Amino acid sequence: VMKNRRSTAPPGHDANPQAGDVSADDDETQPLLPASGDVKIQEGFSMNTLLQQFGGRLLVMLFATQHLMKGFANSLTGPCVSFLYKAYGVPGPQAQIFGSVTMLPWAMKPVIGLVSDAFPVLGYHKAPYMLLSTVAGVFACATIGVSPQEHLKVQCLVACLFLMQLQFSTCDLLAEAKYAERMKAKPQYGPMLMTYVWFGLNAGGLAATALVGPMMAHFGIRVPFIFALIPASMLIVPLLRNYMDEVPKSAEQQAEFREQLFQQKEACFLCLLMFVSTVLLTVLGIVFESAAINATAALIVAVVMLVAFSLVLKPVIAKVNAFFLVQTAASLSIGGGAFYFYTDTPEQYPEGPHFSQEFYTSVLGIISSICALAGVWTYQHFASEWTYRRLLLTTNIVASALSLTDVVLFTRMNVRWGIPDHAFVLGSSVLSSVIGQWMWMPGVVILSQLCPTGMEATMYALLAGCHNLGMSVASNVGALVLEWLDCQPSGQPNETIQFKNLWVASLLSTMMPALTLVLLPWLIPDAKQTDRLLEEHDRDAKKARCSAASWAADAAKRARRQYRSSEGGGE
């Protein structure tokens, strides 16, 4: 919340409160929605019904991947990362660059899905990739937990965090694909299964959030990584016992499936382009410490992806993707500087709030999570019938107004008004969390509406991955802005001068996303969230392949028909 309250995120990126990261588990950490359709929604929740309809093996897999790994392990280790960077003395802008690197595996979801579909291991599409990423992630987690700081360079720390997020993103994607497949067969029980996933995910996250603050304060910032080894590795046993219920495919079946998959040339092209982009940003972020180099590379990647998506996708899909990409990139992250502002000790920043680890991670985390749930409830009851334009316009204006409270805090005006820092932050966090959910929910709906039949998972992953790249742009450009403003705290004694211009960076991160609202009439459809955005014939998988060439061909055919009609002829 305090690193960057603004979040226009459609899903696609997991919330992991690292320095400089924009919370989005959002996005990519949120479970896939069941396909829309006229199905009867089951009333109530029953574990017996879930066991009868989906079987205990699937529920165990979801418990291991969603509840333990993604809900508990990710939430337990995420808040520690900023404190690790602080222990290494990493300046705020550089911490943002490292943070964007470690979250790039969530942008790699499309190519992960493509590779697992196209190149099964021993005939299995999902389990081998989940197992391989889990082994790598558990090894990386153990390395962070047991390695003394003098024996683990900061670049190696970043690489380990990258591998951990690669485990989370890979297992999350392939588990989502599995339960989406099962829900498609029994859509009337889909909402009940989603309740099971969401409840366990949030319960695990809340439990980890409550534990991580006291655990760091009393046992050290590396202990949560050791504790997380158990939930992160619990997935190995059901994978080895094939709880994914995969049937190995023969060589002929693999070849036939691969041929059909590669017929979706546009989707494959976008997947590969996104993979190359994420690898480039990862290497640059680890090798080069220059914020200018990383910001320039991120901007170039964003422009290339924007052009590629606009040329390949249908206009309605491309426009929505462009809006969220531009607005997310404009939401400059200043979390690297803000983290030190909140957590510096009296010796480091005498005038600061001096938040403890327990308050910064556990108290604020629990309050934000509870208020986010309240935001989901209020959205469902008061805003679910609004149009996309009205909802995005209203929530962005309110979010910008609430973000101005950061300016008040960074200038210490609240202290001069007699308002304690803890009370001021708690009050603003409550409203920000509620509005954040109102901004996020329409993104879920509109992305679901824009996924053509037959390629829902691929399109969903592509759009969400593109959004995650936008978050990387926001983090890298925000780091450059912090450098320009001489705001580079690193936890050194008497670094008050480093926060002199932090309020300017906060004001920029507040106003720039609001400026993108002028694009709403051109990029966001004037439709209710319950309206269909794609015509029924457009939701066919083959007709979803719509490159610029096919648009031109269709336009030429229409022109010929109109010409012949005007001449009295016909086709």
Buried (B, 14 or more C-beta within 10 A) or exposed (E): BBBBBBBBBBBBBBBBBBBBBBBBBBBBBBBBBBBEEEBEEBEEEEEEBBEEBBBEBBBBBBBBBBBBBBBBBBBBBBBBBBBBBBBBEBBBBBBBBBBBBBBBBBBBBBBBBBBBBBEBBEBBBBBBBBBBBBBBBBBBBBBBBEBEEEEBEBEBBBBBBBBBBBBBBBBBBBBBBBBBEBBEEBBBBBBBBBBBBBBBBBEBBBBBBBBBBEBBBEEBBBBBBBBBBEBBBBBBEBBEEEBBEBEEBEEEEBEEBBEEBEEBEBBBBBBEBBBEBBEBBBEBBBEEBBBEBBBBBBBBBBEBBBEBBBBBBBEBBBBBBBBBBBBBBBBBBBBBBBBBBBBBEEEBBEEBBBBBBBBBBBBBBBBBBBBBBBBBEBBEEEBBEBBBBBBBBBBBEBBBEBBBBBBBBBBBBBBEEEBEBBEBBBEBBBBBBBBBBBBBBBBBBBBBBBBBBBBBBBBBBBBBBBBBBBBBBBBBBBBBBBBBBEBBBBBBEEBEEBBEBBBBBBBBBBBBBBEBBEBBEEBBBEBBBEEEBBEEEBBBBEBBBBBEEEEEEEEEEEEEEEEEEEEEEEE
